Amino acid sequence: MTAHFRFTILAAFLAGAPCARAASYEFLAAPQTDLNRIYRVDTATGEVIACQYGFKEGTIGVTLCYAAGEGAGAQGAGEYGLISSRHEKEAGVFRVEKRSGSMSICYVLRENVVCTPQAK
């Protein structure tokens, strides 16, 4: 096998190799009408965080973000999304796994986003 032939085979293999998947996110505002909180889910891992505006005297304000806490970290690989309950006094959102139909409820508790165990 010539070096040129081996290079051609390697180039053909690499051209057809799948690329690493870049992180993809979905965003959803909390349904509570007097809350300026946005949730973010990593659509591949299911990790959920939330951010909102915060007032800080002497500035234009700050973005306050809540890291993933209990149950809100990465789950099994899947196709995750966020859905609002449309209940105007609800501060949390549903994290859904679109392939299995599993759901959990995610909300801010103290300094973190937490999610209930997934259920069907």
C-alpha positions in Angstrom: 0.0 0.0 0.0 1.5 3.3 -1.0 1.7 6.3 1.2 -0.5 8.3 -1.2 -3.2 5.5 -1.0 -3.1 5.4 2.8 -3.4 9.2 2.9 -6.5 9.0 0.6 -8.1 6.4 2.8 -7.4 8.4 5.9 -8.7 11.7 4.3 -11.9 9.9 3.2 -12.4 8.5 6.7 -11.9 11.8 8.4 -14.3 13.6 6.0 -17.1 11.2 7.0 -16.3 11.2 10.7 -18.9 13.0 12.9 -17.8 16.3 14.4 -18.0 16.9 18.1 -21.4 18.4 18.9 -21.2 22.0 20.1 -23.3 22.8 23.1 -26.9 23.8 22.2 -29.2 25.6 24.6 -32.9 26.4 25.0 -34.1 29.3 27.0 -37.5 30.0 28.7 -38.8 32.8 30.9 -40.3 31.8 34.2 -44.1 32.0 33.9 -44.5 34.1 37.1 -45.5 37.5 35.7 -43.6 39.6 38.3 -40.3 37.7 38.0 -37.6 38.5 35.6 -35.9 35.1 35.6 -34.8 33.1 32.5 -34.0 29.4 32.6 -31.5 27.7 30.3 -31.2 24.0 29.5 -28.4 22.2 27.7 -30.4 20.3 25.2 -28.0 17.4 25.1 -27.2 16.9 28.8 -30.3 18.4 30.6 -28.3 20.7 32.8 -30.4 23.6 34.0 -29.3 27.1 35.3 -31.2 30.3 35.7 -30.3 34.0 35.5 -32.1 37.2 36.4 -31.6 41.0 36.8 -30.4 42.2 40.1 -30.1 45.8 41.4 -26.7 47.0 42.6 -26.5 50.6 43.8 -24.1 52.7 41.9 -24.3 50.5 38.8 -26.8 49.8 36.0 -27.4 46.4 37.7 -26.0 42.9 37.6 -26.9 39.6 36.1 -27.5 37.1 38.9 -27.1 33.5 37.9 -28.0 30.4 39.8 -25.8 27.3 39.1 -27.2 23.8 38.7 -27.8 22.2 42.1 -29.4 19.0 43.2 -31.1 17.2 40.3 -30.3 20.1 37.9 -26.9 18.9 36.7 -26.2 16.9 33.7 -28.5 13.9 33.2 -28.2 11.0 30.8 -27.7 11.9 27.2 -31.0 12.9 25.6 -32.9 15.6 23.8 -34.0 18.1 26.6 -36.2 21.1 26.5 -38.1 23.5 28.8 -41.8 24.0 29.0 -43.7 26.5 31.1 -46.8 25.6 33.0 -48.4 29.0 32.1 -49.4 29.4 35.7 -48.8 33.1 36.3 -47.6 32.6 39.9 -45.3 29.7 39.1 -41.6 30.4 39.3 -40.4 27.0 38.1 -40.4 25.3 34.7 -40.6 21.7 33.5 -37.5 20.1 32.1 -38.6 17.4 29.5 -36.7 14.7 27.8 -38.3 14.5 24.4 -37.2 11.0 23.5 -38.4 9.2 26.7 -41.2 11.6 27.8 -39.6 12.0 31.3 -40.3 15.3 33.1 -39.0 17.0 36.2 -39.8 20.4 37.7 -36.9 22.9 38.1 -36.9 26.0 40.3 -34.5 28.3 42.2 -34.0 27.2 45.8 -31.7 29.5 47.8 -28.6 29.9 45.6 -29.1 27.1 43.1 -31.5 25.7 40.5 -32.8 22.3 41.8 -34.9 19.8 39.9 -37.2 17.0 41.1 -36.3 13.4 40.0 -37.4 12.7 36.4 -40.7 10.8 36.1 -43.1 9.7 33.4 
